[in-house]
Amino acid sequence: MGQKRKMWKKKTDKFLLLLVAFALILSFLFIYLLKIDRDIRSYDAYRIRLERMARLDYKISNFFFKVYRYMDYDETSRVTKIFETDIAFLKKSDLKEKFGQHIYDDIITIETTYKQKLFLLEHFKTLNSRVINSIHYLYDLRKTIEEQHIKDVHKQELLDHIFFTISKILMDLPYDQERLELDMERLKHYRDDRHVFTYFYQHSKLFLADIDRMKKILDENQEIKLFNAIDHVVVQLRKYYKKNRYQQKVIAFTFFMFAFLILVILVFNYRRVRRATRELQAFRYAIENSDNAIVITNKKREIQYVNEAFEIHSGYKKEEVLGENPRILKSDLLNDDFYRNMNETLDRGEKWQGELINRRKNGDLFYERSSIVPVFLDGELVQYLAIKLDITDYKEQQQRLQQSAAVYDTIGDGIMITDSEKKILSVNPAFVKMFGYEEEELAGKEPGSLSSSEQDRNFYKRMWYSLRNKDRWTGKIKNKTKAGKILPMWLTITVVRDEIGAIVNFIAIYTNLEEIIEMEDRAEFLAYHDSLTQLPNRAHFEREIVHIFENAKLKQKMIAVLFIDLDRFKVINDTLGHFVGDDMLISLAKRIKSILNKDDLFARIGGDEFVIILDTLKTKEEVAAITENVLAVIREPIKVQNYHLNTSASIGIAIYPDDGLEKNEIIKHADSAMYHAKEEGKNRYAFYTQQLSVDMQIRLDLELELKDALSREEMYVYYQPQYDLQSRKVIGAEALVRWYNPRLGQVAPDRFISIAEETGMIIDIGYFVFEEACKAYQYWSSEGLVLESISVNISSVQFRESNFFENFKKIIERVGISAHNIEIEITERFIMEYSTTNLTILEDLRELGCQISIDDFGTGYSSLSYMKSLPLDTIKIDRSFVTDLPYNTHDVEVSKAIIALSKSLGYQVIAEGIENELQEEFLRKNGCHTGQGYYFAKPVERTAFLSFSQETV
């Protein structure tokens, strides 16, 4: 036993033991002083709580003295809540451990006593509330009795005495209880219709009973000694605290003396510590010049030393890593299990070897082969020694090889490697899949087995020349698979040479172009064909017409260009929807294509515009025959979805070389002819003539001048009177736009209105006319001329504008005219383009107060079903039916029918274009209400209109 003790003393570092002992004693002393401080604070906390509880008990006792006064229930709740909080604090504290069980039992006694007092308080609060309510109720009853029985002196005296006695009770004054009982008995026998005496008696009895109960509660409260219980605990705590303080002072002084003694001993052991330090420096010097990175840590694995090689490998300076854990190099690429196994090995005191993936200071990864050895002195672990070899270059090389192998196996392109004699060494999986050969079938063979024989010998000569001189060849080639399929390939061949320049290998990469070529063909088709009808598009047309004209010039052939524009397609598209319109275009394209030759070019160049180029013709008669066939198939009824549709087309024809020698000239002339066909009534074709170019130039000049007519103030408005056919009194006016151009002179409306509608300029012109008409009406009204309305023509184009109604409304409000004095004239074209949007705008105008009339009635294709749906007021008979009245039988019958129809539908009738007395007489006799025409008055400007109207009156 003695030998073991000597060995233990030999191995133990006395200085370290003393240092630990000194630290422990100082720690114990510090902890004990903290305990003393904590005990003082605890005692103060307990004392403060108990003293506050004593004060709270005093407040609770004061609540019982408010027998006949209103109690502040919020205050009572607050006081009891604080008291209960303090009790809970004392119960949960360590009173039992520090001061004993008897102190804890005293706290429980305080809690029990408090609950008794709290129970009495809650009962007392209830009675207090009832007593106060009874007092107020008795007072109200007394007032009621005085008002009802003011003349009954005996009852008044009885009530006065009872109230006087109750007042004494409230002021704690002595009273005659027997007299009060006699008075209550007398009160009991009083009766009245409203039972007020009965209520007074019952509440008085209840009040007296509650008073007795409250007195009993007060007596019971006097028996509860809560304050004494609290004071007892305070006294006991004070005695224990004084005794405990003395013991703590003695123990603290003892600890201090021990610490001082050990400090003296430590001073004598200082020289031994210095010697141990020199030994550690000698060990560091022994490994200073190692080529490998060396890291020494303490047993807590905090870095104590690193050599210069570590700084080079990691990028850290010594000063940056000393005291740090080697984890600062950690890259997080190794999982937690790896480090757990390493630490478990080192914790067992065993050597660990392995590879680490660490991170340099600059963020770069590096690989290390590490050996970590625990260092023991006198059998105790003191340090760890780590020796590390940087293997980053080796790892990167290995990784590149693995990546190359992965690319070789997974790339989508086929790869073939041959030796210098062009014998196949290996092929990758993509090559096997592409050509159908297994690798074993090709090993040792030459690539010639893949040849498709579509490349001649010169092709291969050029390829091998490039390989021998440039070490690389790339190009398009066609090879044959095992199944015999010819595949288009993009082939890249690279030569691999050794250090002396001798050829070692050939590497060929095959890229399958089959899908790419298919995609290019599809893209080519989409770029030059219409996606809806699959016909050639404008780009295709522009490209092909160049070749067609070049061929025609070379062979001196005749070419016909047909421009086709569908009539009323926009009406169908807007009314029935784009899906119906698209299906209709598809059907028409198929019909037209079916009657053409395969060499004819048929293209869709716009929404409803097509073009045909015929280049196998000899005479214009052949062109006319083919065009008639085209019109015929277009006219045929088309069933689209659930609709049976009818349409037609306008076709313009220009002939090469008769109508021009250049393609752009021929196209322009065909377009002009198509417009001429439309102007002639549509559903027909027209050959180009030189006069058409003249007409088109005139139309273009007109359009250019019209563009700035409003800004140049060339537009103005005339007004034609509308008069009652019976009284011949002016009752209205129609606003008619006029245009005078300095270069063109006076331009008739029928020449520029259609152009304005086609170009959209009619919108601004329409707003101008409408505002001028409204201003004219207001001017006439201010001059004393009273008219029923002023009529303004509105183009169907204007209804397509999104804010049409809002703009009209703003003009009406700005001018100040009443909407009831405005009549909006729409044409039968509006009915043909009938839509929900148009109907909504008409209804909005009608709701605003405007009147609605149909102009030029009977000249178009008005539908009675549409007319019934439209909010109309007036029908206007077109001048074409009035001109030959009363001699033309057809016009007579049509006019009578229009008048009869209008009257049956409740519409007013206006006849325009009255030129003589006979026409006026016929219309008047047949019931037409209003007339308009040169026979009565021509259109004039507004001041002249005013003068004429006043003279007529």
VEXLUMFI-765389 format. One record per residue (C-alpha): x, y, z; residue in three letters. Coordinates in steps of 0.2 Angstrom, whole numbers. Each point is the difference from the previous one (the first is absolute). Example, Ala and Ser with C-alpha at 12.3 -4.5 7.8 and 13.67 -1.06 7.14 Angstrom:
! residues 2
c1:c2:c3:rest
62:-22:39:ALA
6:17:-3:SER
***
This chain:
! residues 953
c1:c2:c3:rest
0:0:0:MET
14:12:4:GLY
9:-4:-17:GLN
-16:5:-9:LYS
-2:16:9:ARG
19:4:-4:LYS
-3:-4:-19:MET
-16:11:0:TRP
10:15:9:LYS
14:-2:-13:LYS
-12:1:-15:LYS
-10:14:7:THR
4:18:-4:ASP
0:8:17:LYS
-1:18:-8:PHE
-15:-5:-10:LEU
-8:-7:15:LEU
3:15:11:LEU
-6:11:-14:LEU
-16:-10:-2:VAL
-2:0:19:ALA
2:19:0:PHE
-12:2:-14:ALA
-13:-11:9:LEU
2:9:17:ILE
-2:17:-9:LEU
-15:-7:-9:SER
-8:-7:15:PHE
3:16:9:LEU
-8:10:-14:PHE
-14:-12:-1:ILE
-3:0:19:TYR
0:19:0:LEU
-13:0:-14:LEU
-10:-12:11:LYS
1:12:14:ILE
-5:14:-11:ASP
-14:-10:-7:ARG
-6:-5:18:ASP
0:19:4:ILE
-11:4:-15:ARG
-11:-15:3:SER
-3:6:18:TYR
-4:18:-5:ASP
-12:-7:-14:ALA
-9:-10:13:TYR
0:14:13:ARG
-7:12:-13:ILE
-13:-12:-5:ARG
-6:-3:18:LEU
0:18:4:GLU
-10:4:-15:ARG
-13:-14:4:MET
-2:8:18:ALA
-4:17:-9:ARG
-12:-9:-12:LEU
-9:-9:15:ASP
-3:17:8:TYR
-7:7:-17:LYS
-11:-16:-1:ILE
-6:3:18:SER
-5:18:-5:ASN
-11:-7:-13:PHE
-12:-7:13:PHE
-3:17:8:PHE
-9:6:-16:LYS
-16:-8:5:VAL
-12:13:-7:TYR
12:8:-13:ARG
4:-5:-17:TYR
15:-12:-1:MET
14:3:-14:ASP
-1:-18:-7:TYR
15:3:-11:ASP
11:5:15:GLU
-6:-15:10:THR
5:-11:-15:SER
17:8:-2:ARG
4:-2:19:VAL
-5:-18:0:THR
9:-4:-16:LYS
16:7:7:ILE
-2:-9:17:PHE
-3:-17:-10:GLU
15:4:-11:THR
11:2:16:ASP
-6:-16:8:ILE
3:-9:-17:ALA
18:7:0:PHE
4:-6:18:LEU
-7:-17:-3:LYS
10:-3:-16:LYS
16:8:8:SER
13:-10:9:ASP
-6:5:17:LEU
-2:-18:6:LYS
19:-4:-5:GLU
7:16:8:LYS
-11:3:15:PHE
-8:-17:4:GLY
-16:-9:-1:GLN
-8:10:14:HIS
2:17:-10:ILE
-8:-8:-15:TYR
-15:-7:11:ASP
-2:18:7:ASP
-2:6:-18:ILE
-13:-13:-3:ILE
-9:6:16:THR
0:18:-7:ILE
-7:-7:-17:GLU
-14:-9:9:THR
-4:15:11:THR
0:11:-15:TYR
-12:-11:-9:LYS
-12:1:15:GLN
1:19:0:LYS
-2:0:-19:LEU
-16:-10:1:PHE
-7:12:13:LEU
5:15:-12:LEU
-9:-8:-15:GLU
-16:-3:10:HIS
2:18:8:PHE
1:7:-18:LYS
-16:-8:-5:THR
-9:6:15:LEU
7:18:-2:ASN
-6:0:-18:SER
-17:-5:5:ARG
-2:12:14:VAL
6:15:-11:ILE
-13:-5:-13:ASN
-13:-2:13:SER
3:17:7:ILE
-2:8:-18:HIS
-15:-11:-4:TYR
-9:5:17:LEU
4:18:-3:TYR
-8:-1:-18:ASP
-16:-9:8:LEU
-1:13:13:ARG
-1:14:-14:LYS
-13:-10:-9:THR
-11:-2:16:ILE
1:18:4:GLU
-6:4:-18:GLU
-15:-12:1:GLN
-5:2:18:HIS
5:18:4:ILE
-17:3:9:LYS
1:-16:12:ASP
9:8:15:VAL
1:-16:10:HIS
8:-10:-14:LYS
13:15:-2:GLN
4:0:19:GLU
2:-19:0:LEU
12:1:-15:LEU
10:15:7:ASP
3:-10:16:HIS
5:-16:-9:ILE
12:11:-10:PHE
7:9:15:PHE
3:-17:8:THR
9:-6:-15:ILE
11:16:0:SER
5:-4:18:LYS
5:-17:-5:ILE
11:7:-14:LEU
8:12:12:MET
3:-14:13:ASP
-11:10:12:LEU
-11:-10:13:PRO
-18:-2:-5:TYR
-16:-8:7:ASP
-1:-17:-7:GLN
-17:-4:7:GLU
-8:16:-7:ARG
8:-4:-17:LEU
-8:-17:0:GLU
-17:7:5:LEU
1:13:-15:ASP
5:-14:-12:MET
-15:-10:6:GLU
-11:14:-3:ARG
8:4:-17:LEU
-3:-18:-5:LYS
-19:2:0:HIS
0:15:-11:TYR
-7:-3:-18:ARG
-1:10:-16:ASP
-3:-3:-18:ASP
19:-1:-5:ARG
6:-9:16:HIS
13:13:4:VAL
-3:-3:19:PHE
3:-18:-3:THR
16:3:-9:TYR
5:12:13:PHE
-3:-12:14:TYR
9:-15:-9:GLN
16:10:-4:HIS
0:8:18:SER
0:-18:7:LYS
13:-5:-12:LEU
11:15:5:PHE
-1:-4:18:LEU
4:-18:-2:ALA
15:4:-10:ASP
6:13:13:ILE
-1:-14:13:ASP
10:-12:-11:ARG
13:13:-3:MET
2:3:19:LYS
3:-19:2:LYS
13:1:-13:ILE
9:14:8:LEU
0:-10:17:ASP
8:-15:-9:GLU
13:11:-8:ASN
6:6:17:GLN
3:-18:5:GLU
12:-3:-15:ILE
18:5:5:LYS
9:0:-17:LEU
11:14:5:PHE
7:-9:15:ASN
4:-15:-11:ALA
10:11:-12:ILE
9:8:14:ASP
5:-16:8:HIS
8:-6:-16:VAL
10:17:-1:VAL
7:-2:17:VAL
5:-18:-3:GLN
9:5:-16:LEU
9:14:9:ARG
7:-12:13:LYS
6:-13:-12:TYR
8:13:-11:TYR
11:7:14:LYS
6:-17:5:LYS
4:-5:-18:ASN
10:16:-4:ARG
13:-4:14:TYR
3:-18:-6:GLN
3:7:-18:GLN
13:12:5:LYS
10:-14:9:VAL
0:-11:-15:ILE
5:14:-12:ALA
15:5:10:PHE
5:-18:1:THR
0:-2:-19:PHE
10:17:-2:PHE
14:-7:12:MET
2:-16:-10:PHE
1:10:-17:ALA
14:11:7:PHE
10:-15:6:LEU
-1:-9:-17:ILE
5:17:-8:LEU
16:0:10:VAL
4:-18:-5:ILE
-3:4:-19:LEU
14:13:1:VAL
13:-13:5:PHE
-5:-11:-15:ASN
2:14:-13:TYR
18:-6:-4:ARG
-7:-18:-5:ARG
-12:8:-12:VAL
14:9:-9:ARG
9:-16:-2:ARG
-15:-9:-8:ALA
-2:15:-12:THR
18:-2:-6:ARG
-3:-19:-4:GLU
-15:5:-11:LEU
11:12:-10:GLN
13:-13:-3:ALA
-14:-12:-7:PHE
-6:13:-12:ARG
18:3:-6:TYR
2:-18:-4:ALA
-15:0:-13:ILE
3:18:-6:GLU
8:-4:-17:ASN
-13:-14:-6:SER
-5:1:-18:ASP
-17:-6:4:ASN
-13:11:8:ALA
1:-3:19:ILE
-14:6:12:VAL
1:-2:19:ILE
-15:2:11:THR
-3:-2:19:ASN
-12:-13:6:LYS
-14:12:-2:LYS
5:0:-19:ARG
4:18:0:GLU
15:4:-12:ILE
16:4:9:GLN
12:-2:-14:TYR
1:0:-19:VAL
16:-1:-11:ASN
4:10:-16:GLU
-6:-14:-11:ALA
-18:2:8:PHE
0:18:-4:GLU
5:-4:-19:ILE
-13:-13:-2:HIS
-15:8:10:SER
4:19:-4:GLY
-2:4:19:TYR
13:9:10:LYS
5:-8:17:LYS
-8:15:9:GLU
-17:-3:-8:GLU
-1:-18:5:VAL
8:-1:18:LEU
-14:-4:12:GLY
-12:-5:-13:GLU
-7:-17:-3:ASN
6:-9:-16:PRO
-18:1:-5:ARG
4:17:-8:ILE
6:-11:-15:LEU
-15:-10:-1:LYS
-9:0:-17:SER
-16:-8:5:ASP
2:-13:-14:LEU
2:-14:12:LEU
-15:-7:9:ASN
-1:1:19:ASP
3:-19:2:ASP
17:2:-7:PHE
5:13:13:TYR
-9:-10:14:ARG
10:-16:-4:ASN
17:10:-1:MET
-4:8:17:ASN
-5:-17:8:GLU
17:-7:-6:THR
10:15:8:LEU
-11:-1:16:ASP
6:-18:2:ARG
18:6:-1:GLY
3:-8:-16:GLU
8:6:-16:LYS
-11:6:-15:TRP
4:0:-18:GLN
-10:5:-15:GLY
-4:13:-13:GLU
-8:17:4:LEU
-8:13:-12:ILE
4:17:7:ASN
-2:18:-6:ARG
14:13:-1:ARG
-2:17:6:LYS
-5:7:-17:ASN
-14:-13:-2:GLY
9:-13:-11:ASP
-1:-18:4:LEU
15:-11:4:PHE
2:-18:4:TYR
12:-7:14:GLU
6:-17:5:ARG
1:2:19:SER
7:-9:15:SER
-6:5:17:ILE
9:-6:15:VAL
-5:2:19:PRO
15:6:10:VAL
1:-7:18:PHE
12:6:14:LEU
1:-10:16:ASP
-15:-10:-6:GLY
-11:16:-2:GLU
-6:7:-17:LEU
7:17:-2:VAL
0:3:-19:GLN
-4:-6:-18:TYR
13:0:-14:LEU
-7:1:-18:ALA
12:-3:-15:ILE
-9:4:-17:LYS
5:-3:-18:LEU
-8:11:-13:ASP
-7:-12:-14:ILE
-11:13:-9:THR
9:-2:-17:ASP
-2:-19:1:TYR
-18:1:4:LYS
-4:13:-13:GLU
9:-11:-13:GLN
-10:-15:6:GLN
-16:10:-1:GLN
3:6:-18:ARG
2:-18:-5:LEU
-16:-5:9:GLN
-9:15:-9:GLN
6:-5:-17:SER
-6:-18:3:ALA
-17:7:5:ALA
-1:11:-15:VAL
5:-14:-11:TYR
-13:-12:7:ASP
-15:13:1:THR
2:12:-14:ILE
-13:0:-14:GLY
12:0:-14:ASP
9:-16:-6:GLY
18:-1:3:ILE
12:-12:-8:MET
19:-2:4:ILE
12:-9:-11:THR
18:-4:0:ASP
13:8:-12:SER
-4:-14:-12:GLU
-19:5:0:LYS
-5:-16:9:LYS
-15:4:12:ILE
5:-2:18:LEU
-16:6:8:SER
-17:8:-2:VAL
-11:9:13:ASN
-18:-5:4:PRO
-7:14:-11:ALA
9:-7:-15:PHE
-7:-17:3:VAL
-18:7:1:LYS
3:11:-15:MET
6:-14:-12:PHE
-6:-16:7:GLY
17:-8:2:TYR
6:-8:16:GLU
18:5:5:GLU
6:-18:-2:GLU
-6:0:-18:GLU
11:15:-5:LEU
15:-3:11:ALA
15:-2:-12:GLY
-9:5:-15:LYS
2:16:-11:GLU
-14:13:0:PRO
-3:-3:-19:GLY
-14:-12:5:SER
-10:16:4:LEU
2:7:-17:SER
-16:4:-10:SER
9:1:-17:SER
-9:17:-2:GLU
18:9:2:GLN
12:-2:-15:ASP
19:-4:1:ARG
4:18:-1:ASN
-10:4:15:PHE
10:-12:11:TYR
17:6:-8:LYS
-4:18:5:ARG
-5:-6:18:MET
17:-10:2:TRP
10:14:-7:TYR
-8:12:14:SER
4:-13:13:LEU
18:-3:-4:ARG
3:19:-2:ASN
-11:8:13:LYS
-3:-14:12:ASP
-19:3:-2:ARG
-15:-2:-12:TRP
-18:5:2:THR
-14:-1:-12:GLY
-17:-7:-5:LYS
0:-18:-5:ILE
-13:-14:-3:LYS
3:-17:9:ASN
-9:-17:0:LYS
-7:-8:15:THR
0:-19:3:LYS
-18:-1:-5:ALA
5:9:-17:GLY
-8:17:5:LYS
9:15:-7:ILE
3:14:13:LEU
6:17:-3:PRO
15:4:12:MET
11:14:5:TRP
17:-9:2:LEU
15:7:10:THR
16:-9:-1:ILE
15:4:11:THR
18:-7:-1:VAL
9:-4:17:VAL
19:0:-1:ARG
14:-5:12:ASP
15:11:6:GLU
10:-3:-16:ILE
-15:4:-11:GLY
-5:-18:-5:ALA
-18:-4:-2:ILE
-7:-10:15:VAL
-19:1:-3:ASN
-14:7:-10:PHE
-16:6:9:ILE
-16:2:-10:ALA
-15:9:7:ILE
-17:-4:-9:TYR
-15:13:2:THR
-16:-7:-7:ASN
-8:14:-11:LEU
-16:-9:-4:GLU
-11:9:13:GLU
8:17:-4:ILE
-3:-1:-18:ILE
-19:-5:3:GLU
-1:15:12:MET
8:12:-14:GLU
-13:-7:-13:ASP
-14:4:12:ARG
6:17:4:ALA
2:3:-18:GLU
-18:-5:-3:PHE
-6:11:14:LEU
10:15:-5:ALA
-8:0:-18:TYR
-17:-7:3:HIS
-16:7:8:ASP
-3:-10:17:SER
-19:1:-2:LEU
-3:-6:-19:THR
17:-8:-3:GLN
1:11:-16:LEU
16:9:-4:PRO
1:16:9:ASN
6:18:-5:ARG
18:-4:2:ALA
-2:-16:-11:HIS
-9:11:-13:PHE
13:13:0:GLU
14:-13:-2:ARG
-9:-10:-14:GLU
-6:14:-10:ILE
18:5:-4:VAL
4:-17:-7:HIS
-17:0:-10:ILE
3:17:-8:PHE
18:-5:-4:GLU
-6:-16:-8:ASN
-14:9:-10:ALA
12:13:-6:LYS
12:-13:-6:LEU
-13:-11:-8:LYS
-11:15:-6:GLN
-16:-7:9:LYS
-16:8:5:MET
-3:1:19:ILE
-17:5:9:ALA
0:7:18:VAL
-17:-2:8:LEU
-3:11:16:PHE
-15:-8:10:ILE
-8:9:14:ASP
-15:-8:9:LEU
-16:11:1:ASP
-8:3:17:ARG
12:-12:8:PHE
3:12:15:LYS
-19:0:3:VAL
0:-18:2:ILE
16:0:10:ASN
-6:14:12:ASP
-18:-7:2:THR
3:-19:1:LEU
18:0:8:GLY
18:-3:-6:HIS
-2:-19:1:PHE
-14:0:-13:VAL
10:12:-11:GLY
15:-11:1:ASP
-9:-16:-4:ASP
-8:9:-15:MET
17:6:-6:LEU
7:-18:1:ILE
-15:-7:-10:SER
1:14:-14:LEU
19:-3:-1:ALA
-3:-19:-3:LYS
-13:4:-13:ARG
10:12:-10:ILE
16:-11:1:LYS
-10:-15:-7:SER
-4:9:-17:ILE
17:6:-3:LEU
15:-8:-8:ASN
14:-6:11:LYS
12:12:-9:ASP
-11:15:4:ASP
5:10:15:LEU
-14:3:13:PHE
4:10:15:ALA
-8:9:15:ARG
8:17:2:ILE
-12:8:13:GLY
-16:-3:11:GLY
-12:-3:-14:ASP
11:3:-15:GLU
7:-13:-11:PHE
11:1:-16:VAL
1:-13:-15:ILE
14:0:-13:ILE
-5:-9:-16:LEU
15:-3:-11:ASP
-6:-14:-12:THR
-12:11:-10:LEU
-1:7:-18:LYS
-15:11:-1:THR
-10:12:11:LYS
-15:-11:-3:GLU
8:-14:10:GLU
3:11:14:VAL
-18:6:0:ALA
-6:-18:0:ALA
11:-5:15:ILE
-5:16:9:THR
-18:-5:-3:GLU
3:-17:8:ASN
8:8:15:VAL
-15:12:3:LEU
-12:-15:-2:ALA
9:-11:13:VAL
0:15:12:ILE
-18:4:-3:ARG
-5:-18:5:GLU
-8:-1:17:PRO
12:-5:14:ILE
-5:-9:15:LYS
11:5:15:VAL
-4:-7:17:GLN
-19:2:1:ASN
-1:15:-12:TYR
-4:-1:-19:HIS
10:15:-7:LEU
0:9:-17:ASN
14:11:-6:THR
7:7:-16:SER
16:8:-5:ALA
7:15:-10:SER
14:-5:-12:ILE
13:11:-9:GLY
10:-7:-15:ILE
16:7:-7:ALA
9:-8:-15:ILE
19:-1:-3:TYR
6:7:-12:PRO
-15:10:-5:ASP
-3:9:16:ASP
18:2:5:GLY
17:-7:-1:LEU
5:0:19:GLU
-7:-10:13:LYS
-4:14:12:ASN
-9:9:-14:GLU
-10:-15:-4:ILE
-5:-3:18:ILE
-5:19:2:LYS
-11:-1:-15:HIS
-8:-16:6:ALA
-4:8:16:ASP
-8:15:-9:SER
-11:-11:-10:ALA
-6:-9:15:MET
-5:17:8:TYR
-9:4:-16:HIS
-10:-17:1:ALA
-5:5:17:LYS
-6:17:-5:GLU
-10:-8:-14:GLU
-10:-9:12:GLY
11:-15:6:LYS
-3:-18:-4:ASN
9:2:-17:ARG
18:2:-8:TYR
8:14:-9:ALA
15:0:-12:PHE
12:14:2:TYR
-1:15:-12:THR
10:16:-1:GLN
-15:10:6:GLN
0:-9:16:LEU
18:7:3:SER
-7:17:-3:VAL
-15:-3:12:ASP
12:-7:13:MET
11:15:-1:GLN
-15:12:1:ILE
-6:-10:15:ARG
18:1:8:LEU
1:19:-3:ASP
-17:1:8:LEU
5:-10:15:GLU
16:10:3:LEU
-10:17:-1:GLU
-14:-7:12:LEU
13:-5:13:LYS
3:18:5:ASP
-17:7:-5:ALA
-6:3:18:LEU
16:8:6:SER
0:12:-15:ARG
-18:4:4:GLU
-6:-5:-17:GLU
-15:-10:7:MET
-16:9:4:TYR
-18:-5:3:VAL
-16:4:-10:TYR
-18:-3:7:TYR
-15:-5:-11:GLN
-17:3:8:PRO
-12:-14:4:GLN
-18:6:-1:TYR
-18:-6:5:ASP
-8:-6:-16:LEU
-17:6:6:GLN
4:17:7:SER
16:3:-10:ARG
8:6:16:LYS
19:-2:3:VAL
1:-13:14:ILE
18:-6:-1:GLY
16:0:-9:ALA
13:-12:-7:GLU
18:4:2:ALA
10:-4:-16:LEU
19:1:-1:VAL
8:10:-14:ARG
18:1:-6:TRP
9:14:-10:TYR
18:-3:-4:ASN
10:14:-8:PRO
9:-12:-12:ARG
-15:-12:-4:LEU
-14:13:2:GLY
-17:-5:7:GLN
0:-19:3:VAL
-16:-9:0:ALA
-4:-11:16:PRO
-2:-16:-10:ASP
18:2:-6:ARG
8:2:17:PHE
-11:-9:13:ILE
4:-17:-5:SER
19:4:0:ILE
-3:7:17:ALA
-8:-16:6:GLU
13:-11:-7:GLU
15:10:8:THR
-9:3:16:GLY
0:19:-2:MET
-19:0:1:ILE
2:-2:19:ILE
7:18:2:ASP
-11:7:-14:ILE
-15:-8:9:GLY
4:9:17:TYR
3:16:-10:PHE
-17:-1:-8:VAL
-9:-5:16:PHE
7:14:10:GLU
-3:13:-14:GLU
-18:-6:-1:ALA
-3:1:19:CYS
7:18:0:LYS
-11:5:-15:ALA
-16:-6:9:TYR
5:10:16:GLN
3:15:-11:TYR
-17:-2:-8:TRP
-8:-2:17:SER
8:16:6:SER
-7:9:-15:GLU
-18:-6:4:GLY
-1:-14:-13:LEU
-8:-16:8:VAL
4:-16:-9:LEU
-5:-18:5:GLU
17:-7:-4:SER
16:1:-10:ILE
5:-16:-9:SER
18:-5:-1:VAL
7:-15:-11:ASN
11:-12:9:ILE
11:-12:-9:SER
0:-19:5:SER
19:2:2:VAL
-2:13:14:GLN
-9:-14:10:PHE
16:-10:1:ARG
9:13:10:GLU
1:-6:18:SER
-5:17:8:ASN
-12:6:-13:PHE
-15:2:11:PHE
11:9:14:GLU
6:12:-13:ASN
-17:4:-7:PHE
-6:3:18:LYS
14:12:4:LYS
-4:10:-16:ILE
-19:1:5:ILE
5:6:18:GLU
13:12:-7:ARG
-12:8:-12:VAL
-15:0:12:GLY
-12:-7:-12:ILE
-14:-12:6:SER
2:-18:-7:ALA
-18:0:-4:HIS
2:12:-14:ASN
13:-11:-8:ILE
-4:-13:-14:GLU
14:-13:-4:ILE
-2:-6:-18:GLU
8:-18:-3:ILE
1:-8:-17:THR
-6:-18:-5:GLU
18:-5:0:ARG
-1:2:19:PHE
-14:-13:0:ILE
11:-12:-11:MET
14:2:13:GLU
-12:-2:14:TYR
9:-6:16:SER
-3:1:19:THR
12:14:2:THR
-9:11:-13:ASN
-17:-4:8:LEU
7:5:17:THR
6:17:-6:ILE
-17:3:-9:LEU
-9:-4:17:GLU
12:11:9:ASP
-3:15:-12:LEU
-19:-4:1:ARG
1:0:19:GLU
9:16:0:LEU
-15:8:-10:GLY
6:-1:-18:CYS
-12:-5:-14:GLN
6:-14:-12:ILE
-4:-1:-19:SER
4:-11:-15:ILE
7:10:-15:ASP
-2:-6:-18:ASP
-13:-13:5:PHE
-4:-13:-13:GLY
17:0:-9:THR
9:-13:9:GLY
-4:-17:9:TYR
-9:5:15:SER
-6:-14:11:SER
-17:3:9:LEU
6:-11:14:SER
14:12:3:TYR
-11:15:-2:MET
-11:-6:14:LYS
15:-2:11:SER
7:18:-4:LEU
-6:14:10:PRO
-7:10:-15:LEU
-11:16:-1:ASP
0:5:-18:THR
1:-9:-18:ILE
7:11:-14:LYS
-5:-5:-18:ILE
14:1:-12:ASP
0:13:-14:ARG
1:-15:-13:SER
-18:-4:4:PHE
-6:18:0:VAL
8:6:-17:THR
-13:-9:-11:ASP
-15:3:11:LEU
-14:-1:-4:PRO
2:-7:-17:TYR
11:-16:3:ASN
-11:-13:6:THR
14:-10:9:HIS
5:16:10:ASP
-18:4:4:VAL
-3:-17:8:GLU
17:-1:9:VAL
-3:18:7:SER
-18:-5:6:LYS
7:-16:8:ALA
14:9:9:ILE
-12:13:7:ILE
-13:-14:5:ALA
14:-10:8:LEU
7:15:10:SER
-17:5:6:LYS
-4:-18:6:SER
17:0:9:LEU
-4:17:8:GLY
14:9:-10:TYR
0:18:-7:GLN
3:0:-19:VAL
11:13:-9:ILE
1:1:-19:ALA
16:7:-7:GLU
4:6:-18:GLY
-17:9:-3:ILE
3:10:-16:GLU
-18:5:-6:ASN
-18:3:6:GLU
-7:-17:-7:LEU
13:-9:11:GLN
-5:10:15:GLU
-19:-2:-3:GLU
2:-19:-2:PHE
10:-2:16:LEU
-12:11:10:ARG
-16:-9:-6:LYS
8:-17:5:ASN
4:5:18:GLY
18:5:-1:CYS
4:12:15:HIS
15:10:-5:THR
8:5:-16:GLY
18:6:-6:GLN
6:5:-16:GLY
5:14:-13:TYR
-18:3:-4:TYR
-2:7:18:PHE
17:7:3:ALA
18:-4:-4:LYS
14:-3:14:PRO
7:17:6:VAL
11:6:14:GLU
-8:3:17:ARG
-3:19:-1:THR
-9:-2:-17:ALA
-10:-15:7:PHE
-6:12:14:LEU
-5:13:-12:SER
-9:-13:-11:PHE
-9:-8:15:SER
-6:17:7:GLN
-7:6:-17:GLU
-9:-17:-2:THR
-9:3:17:VAL
***
